[in-house]
Amino acid sequence: MIVAAALWGRLVYLAAPFAGDGGIFAYMGQLTLTGGRFGEEIIDNKFPTVGLVTGVFWAVFGNYWPGYVLTQCAMTFAAGGLLARSAGMTFGPHARFPTFIGVVALMNLNAAVGGGFQLETVFAFFGCVAASCAMLALHRFDRRDALAAGLAAGYAALVKPTGGAAFAAFFICLLLVPRKVPIQSEAPNPPPGTAGRAGLMLAGLIGFAFPMFVALLYLQRSEQLEILPGIARDIRAYASNSTFEYLDLVQPLLLMGFFLGTLFIKLWVYRRPAYRVSSGAGAVLWVFVIAWFAIEVVGIVMQRRMYGYHFIPLTAPAALLFGVLPRKTTMGQIVGPLLLPLFLSTWRASDVLADVTARPMNWANLAAWLEPRTLPGERIWRDNTPQVLINSDLRPASKLQLVFIFKNTDDAPMRFSGVLIDDLRKHNPRYVITQSDLKQFLHIQTTDARELVRIPARRENYVLAWKHIETFLRDRYEPVTVIGNEAIWQRKEATR
C-alpha cells in the first residue's frame, strides 16, 4: 500500500509532459550539449552547472517524457536501498526496512515532488549516495568510501551548492568529535588516529574536487566562468528579497512537529524491553545523522521561499533518523506516521490528474501550429519557451524565457522586461506568444503570487512591465489566432 501510494504520487506526472520546471531543466540539458550558453540563450535562477547534470537525461531520453519521470522514480528507490543498506551495516538490521520505506514514501509525496522532472530529486539521490558512503567510511574507515562520498556530494553540488550537506556532516564527525569518543562500537577496524582521519578527509576532498574540476573546465572552455558572480548575485538577491511573514513558518513548524512527534512515539510507545534493540553505532554515527538532518534544514531555510519540492532533500535524513532509532520494526510504527501524509499525497495526485485532464497542456498545440509556418532554427518567444523548443527545431527569441523571474526583486520586472524587449527588437521574431487575456493573467498573478500580493512596489512594477511589453507588441505585431488560453502574435510586414 505504501509503495503504491508513493508510485501514484510521482507517476501521475506522466500525464503532464514537461510541465512547470520540467521543460526548463530538460532544455538546460539540451542547451549544454549543443554548445549553448547561459546568459545568451537563457536566464534563470540556476547556475550553468545544472545543464551538466540534466544534459545526461537529455542525451538519453531527448524529448521522451516518460523516461524522465520513470528514471526519477527509480532514483528514489535506489536512494532508499543504498541508505537502508548502510544503515543496516552501521546501526543494525532493525534500521534497514524503516529507512528504505521511509525514503521511498517521503521522496514521492506529491506535494513535495511538484512535477515529473525536478532538480531536488537528483540532488537528494546524490545526497543519499554521499551519506551512504560517508556512514560506511565512519564504520570501516576505508578511504574508498570517503572518496565515493566526496564524489557523490560533488555531483549534488553541481545542482545546488547545498548539495554537500552529507559531506559537511561527514567532516563535522571527523573534525569536531573528540578523539577519545569511539567512532563505532562494533567497527570492523580500529578507529583511526590523526593521520587516519586526515587520510579520510583527503580522500573525500579528492572525490569532491573531481566534479568541481570538470565543471570549472566546462565553464572556462564555454566562456561562462566570468558570468558566475553575476548569477550568484541574482540568486542571492532572489533569496534575500523573498517576502517573509511569521505565518510562513506555520507549515514547516507543523511538519517538524509532526516528525518529532513520530520520533517520540517510536521511542516512548515502544519503550518496553521486548521492543528494544541494541545499536551497533557509536557516538560519531549518531552525530552524522543528526548533523545531516540539521544542515539540510538550514539549506531549506536559506532558500526563504520554501516551496514543497525544497523539502525533498530533507526526506532522506528524516527517514534515516526515524529508521535508526533502536526499536524493533513493526508495521504500526511505519504505517502510523505515513498514513496521513500518503493519504494527502494520493488525494493531491488525483487532483493533479483531474486538472491536467480538464485543462490539457497547450504547448503541444502551439508546436503543431508553428511547425508548418516556421523554418528550422527560426526564433520564437513564449513564456516558458522551452516547452515548445525541446519539441521542435526552433530557437528562442530572447534569453528571458521564463517570466517567473519578474518576481525576483522589486526592480526585476522592469529590468528583465527591458531585456525581453531588447532581445525581441534585436531578433525581430515572426511569432510571439502571450496569454490571450492579459488583464485576467495580471489579475491572477497579482492576487495569487505571494511576492506580488505582499510587496506593492513589486506588484506595480510587474503590471507596468507587462504594459510595456503589450505596447511593444501592439506596435510591431498583430494577433492572428488564439490557441487554448494563448494568443499568437505575428510580426507586421512594415516592421520586417
Secondary structure by P-SEA (a helix, b strand, c coil): caaaaaaaacccccccccccaaaaaaaaaaaaaacccccccccccccccccccaaaaaaccccaaaaaaaaaaaaaaaaaaaaaaaaaacccccccaaaaaaaaaaaaccccccccccaaaaaaaaaaaaaaaaaaaaacccaaaaaaaaaaaaaaaaaccccaaaaaaaaaaacccccccccccccccccccaaaaaaaaaaaaaaaaaaaaaaaaaaaaaccccaaaaaaaaaaaaaaacccccccaaaaaaaaaaaaaaaaaaaacccccccbbbbcccaaaaaaaaaaaaaaaaaaaaaccccccccccaaaaaaaaaaaccccccaaaaaaaaaaaaaaaaaaaaaaaaaaaaccccaaaaaaaacccccccbbbbcccaaaaaaacccccccccccccccccccaaaaaaaaaaaaaaaaacccbbbccccaaaaaaaaaaccccccccaaaaaaaaaaaaaaaaaaaaccccccccccbbbbbbccccc
